[in-house]
Amino acid sequence: MNLTAIILTHDEEKHLARCIDSLQGVADRVVVADCFSTDATLAIAKAKGARVIQRAWVNYATQFNWALTQLDPDTGWVLRIDADEVLTPALAAEIRARLPELGPEIDGVNFGRRMTFQGRLIRWGGVFPVKVLRLFRYGRGQCENRWMDEHIKVAGATVDFTGELIDDNLNPLTWWTDKHNRYASREAVDLLNLKYGFMPHDTVASLRGSQAGVKRWVKEEIYARLPGGVRAFVYFFYRYVLRLGFLDGQAGAAFHVLQGFWYRYLVDAKVVEVERCMAQRGCSVVEAIEAVLGIRL
């Protein structure tokens, strides 16, 4: 089936070997697109037989789309997988069995993705499993040009597989909060772009499309129109109370509070900070984003 897996990395020595091992018997080639790691990432990638390419980081979308341009022209399918993710044995077996049988009209494959947090698999809150399009025909898909929450887009039909992908990051909570602070800056850029339109708006939002498309539509057309700050609390209440997130236990409580409320509230606070900078300095939104968030567009 000639499948190439693309893994974006920066200092992923904790996760990379486990990720590549989960691809055995599924991926014919593994390409590690690295952002100049300083740990053992490159040595691990090479020891596992992966091809390593390197490029300075801008954002996930540009890095992934650049990696697509580096693939061999005879590539048949592309699998997008993060270094801290693994294919479950069930999904690996399903890909091996079903992918060669798909007709030429099928451009992509959706499957479920779950996440662990502090060693616990999150099962409640209406968050997981989320259907993601991570497997697509080479030349028929690419990543949305967004700063945050980017998805793969394909023009043709897709099918659903029942197997799942697991996101199991082994880093401590301080690393997680630092990462989500950076994520909040990037998501603030996308929210500001919805309001001010300073760059092209690339989106999979659709009420007729995939689960990811419907969620994006709700996020852009409903959530983004709610008052900042208030919407973070509403979302947390929906997840933790109405969708029974409290059943995930102590680790789940930390996850739903931090990811479902703190992170969302932080995004809104950063949007307000950018707009305050615009008002005080009389500058453009692009200038304010660089001054406040340190992101050069």
C-alpha positions in Angstrom: 0.0 0.0 0.0 3.1 2.2 0.0 2.4 4.3 3.2 4.6 7.0 4.5 4.2 8.3 8.1 5.3 11.8 8.9 6.3 12.7 12.4 7.1 16.3 13.4 9.6 16.5 16.2 11.5 18.8 18.5 13.2 17.1 21.5 11.0 14.0 21.5 13.5 11.4 22.9 10.8 10.3 25.4 8.3 9.4 22.8 9.8 8.8 19.4 10.9 5.2 19.6 7.5 4.1 21.0 5.7 6.0 18.2 7.8 4.4 15.4 7.5 1.0 17.0 3.7 1.3 16.7 4.0 1.8 13.0 5.7 -1.5 12.4 3.9 -3.5 9.7 1.9 -0.4 8.7 4.3 2.3 7.4 6.7 1.4 4.6 8.6 4.6 5.3 8.9 7.0 8.3 9.9 10.6 7.8 10.9 12.6 10.8 10.6 16.3 10.1 12.7 17.8 12.9 13.0 21.3 14.2 16.7 21.1 15.2 16.3 18.9 18.3 19.0 19.1 20.9 18.4 15.8 22.6 18.6 12.2 21.3 15.7 12.6 18.9 17.8 12.4 15.7 19.8 9.4 16.9 16.7 7.5 17.8 15.0 8.3 14.5 18.1 7.1 12.5 18.4 4.0 14.7 14.8 3.1 14.0 15.4 3.5 10.2 13.5 6.8 9.8 14.5 9.4 7.2 15.3 12.7 8.9 14.7 16.1 7.4 15.1 19.5 9.2 13.6 22.9 8.9 13.1 25.9 11.2 9.7 26.0 12.9 6.9 28.5 12.0 3.8 26.5 13.0 2.5 23.0 12.7 0.7 23.5 9.4 3.6 25.0 7.5 6.0 22.4 8.9 3.7 19.5 7.9 2.9 20.9 4.4 6.6 21.4 3.8 7.3 17.8 4.8 4.7 16.6 2.2 6.8 18.3 -0.5 9.8 16.2 0.6 8.2 12.8 0.1 9.1 10.3 -2.7 6.8 10.8 -5.8 5.7 7.1 -5.6 4.2 7.6 -2.2 0.7 6.1 -2.1 -0.7 7.1 1.4 0.4 9.5 4.1 -0.2 9.1 7.8 0.1 12.1 10.1 1.1 11.1 13.6 2.6 13.1 16.5 5.7 11.7 18.3 3.7 11.3 21.6 1.0 9.3 19.8 0.8 5.5 19.1 -1.4 3.4 16.8 -3.3 0.8 18.8 -2.8 -2.8 17.6 -6.4 -2.8 16.5 -5.9 0.3 14.3 -2.7 -1.0 12.9 -4.3 -4.3 11.9 -7.3 -2.5 10.4 -5.0 -0.2 8.3 -3.2 -3.3 7.0 -6.4 -5.1 6.2 -8.6 -2.4 4.8 -6.4 0.2 3.2 -5.4 -1.9 0.1 -9.1 -2.5 -0.6 -10.2 1.1 -0.8 -11.3 2.3 -4.2 -9.6 5.3 -6.0 -12.6 7.5 -5.1 -11.5 7.5 -1.4 -9.1 10.3 -0.5 -8.9 9.9 3.3 -9.5 7.8 6.4 -11.0 9.0 9.7 -10.4 7.1 13.0 -10.8 7.8 16.7 -8.2 9.6 18.8 -8.1 9.4 22.6 -5.8 11.1 25.1 -4.3 10.2 28.4 -3.6 12.8 31.1 -1.3 12.1 34.1 -1.5 8.4 33.2 -5.3 8.2 33.0 -7.2 7.6 29.8 -9.9 10.3 29.5 -13.2 8.7 28.9 -15.8 11.3 29.9 -16.6 15.0 29.1 -17.7 14.4 25.5 -14.2 15.1 24.3 -12.9 11.7 23.2 -12.8 9.7 21.1 -12.7 12.4 18.5 -12.8 11.4 14.8 -9.7 12.7 13.0 -8.6 12.5 9.4 -4.9 11.4 9.7 -4.5 9.1 6.7 -4.9 10.3 3.2 -3.8 9.7 -0.4 -0.6 11.5 -1.3 -1.3 14.5 -3.4 -4.9 14.8 -2.4 -4.6 16.3 1.1 -2.8 18.9 3.0 -3.0 20.6 6.4 -5.2 23.7 7.0 -3.2 26.9 7.0 -4.0 27.8 10.6 -2.0 28.7 13.7 -3.9 26.3 16.0 -6.2 23.2 15.9 -5.3 22.4 12.3 -6.8 19.5 10.4 -6.1 17.6 7.2 -8.2 18.6 4.2 -9.1 16.4 1.3 -11.4 17.1 -1.6 -12.8 13.6 -2.1 -14.7 11.0 -0.1 -13.5 9.6 3.2 -14.3 6.4 5.1 -14.2 5.7 8.9 -12.1 3.0 10.5 -13.0 1.7 14.0 -9.5 1.5 15.5 -8.0 4.3 17.6 -5.0 6.4 18.0 -3.8 7.2 21.5 -2.1 10.5 22.6 0.0 9.5 25.6 2.4 12.3 26.5 5.0 11.4 29.2 6.1 14.9 30.1 5.3 16.5 33.5 2.4 19.0 34.1 4.8 22.0 34.0 5.7 21.1 30.5 2.0 20.7 29.6 1.0 24.1 31.0 4.0 25.8 29.2 2.9 24.1 25.9 -0.7 25.2 26.4 0.4 28.7 27.1 2.0 28.8 23.7 -1.0 27.1 22.2 -3.2 29.8 23.7 -1.2 32.5 21.9 -1.7 30.7 18.6 -5.4 30.1 19.1 -5.8 33.8 20.0 -4.4 34.6 16.6 -7.0 32.5 14.9 -9.8 34.0 17.0 -8.6 37.5 16.2 -8.5 36.6 12.5 -12.1 35.6 12.6 -12.9 39.2 13.8 -10.4 41.3 11.9 -9.7 39.2 8.8 -6.0 40.1 8.5 -5.0 36.7 6.8 -6.8 34.1 4.7 -9.3 32.0 6.6 -8.6 28.3 6.0 -11.1 26.0 7.6 -12.8 22.6 7.5 -15.9 24.0 9.1 -19.1 22.4 7.7 -22.4 21.1 9.1 -22.4 18.4 6.3 -18.8 17.2 6.7 -16.9 15.2 9.2 -17.1 15.3 13.0 -14.1 17.7 12.9 -15.9 19.9 10.4 -19.0 20.1 12.6 -17.0 20.9 15.7 -15.1 23.6 13.8 -18.4 25.1 12.6 -19.7 25.2 16.2 -16.5 26.7 17.4 -16.4 29.5 14.8 -20.1 30.2 14.4 -21.3 29.8 18.0 -18.5 29.6 20.5 -16.5 32.5 19.0 -19.6 34.7 19.1 -20.1 34.3 22.9 -18.7 36.8 25.3 -15.0 36.2 26.0 -14.4 34.6 29.4 -18.0 33.6 29.8 -17.7 31.1 27.0 -14.8 29.3 28.8 -17.0 28.7 31.8 -19.9 27.6 29.7 -17.7 25.1 27.9 -16.2 23.7 31.1 -19.7 23.3 32.7 -20.9 21.5 29.6 -17.9 19.1 29.7 -17.5 18.5 33.4 -21.1 18.5 34.5 -23.4 17.8 31.6 -21.1 15.4 29.9 -20.0 13.8 33.2 -16.4 14.8 33.1 -16.2 14.4 36.9 -16.3 10.6 36.3 -12.7 10.7 35.1 -11.5 11.0 38.7 -8.7 13.2 40.1 -6.6 13.2 36.9 -9.7 13.9 34.8 -10.7 16.8 37.0 -7.3 18.4 36.5 -7.6 17.8 32.7 -11.1 19.2 32.4 -10.3 22.2 34.6 -7.0 23.0 32.8 -7.8 22.2 29.3 -11.6 22.9 29.3 -11.5 26.1 31.4 -8.0 27.5 32.2 -6.8 27.1 28.6 -9.9 28.6 27.0 -9.9 31.5 29.5 -6.3 32.2 28.8 -7.0 32.4 25.1 -9.7 35.0 25.7 -7.5 37.0 28.1 -4.8 37.1 25.4 -7.3 38.3 22.8 -8.3 41.1 25.2 -4.6 42.0 25.8 -4.0 42.3 22.0 -7.0 44.5 21.6 -6.0 46.7 24.5 -2.6 47.1 22.9 -4.3 48.2 19.6 -6.4 50.8 21.5 -3.5 52.2 23.5 -0.9 52.3 20.8 -3.2 53.0 17.8 -1.5 50.1 16.0 -2.9 47.4 13.7 -3.9 44.0 14.9 -0.9 42.4 13.2 1.5 44.8 15.0 -0.3 44.2 18.3 0.0 40.4 17.9 3.7 40.7 17.5 4.1 43.1 20.4 1.9 41.2 22.9 2.2 37.5 21.7 5.6 37.6 20.1 4.2 36.1 16.9 5.3 37.6 13.6 2.7 37.0 10.9 
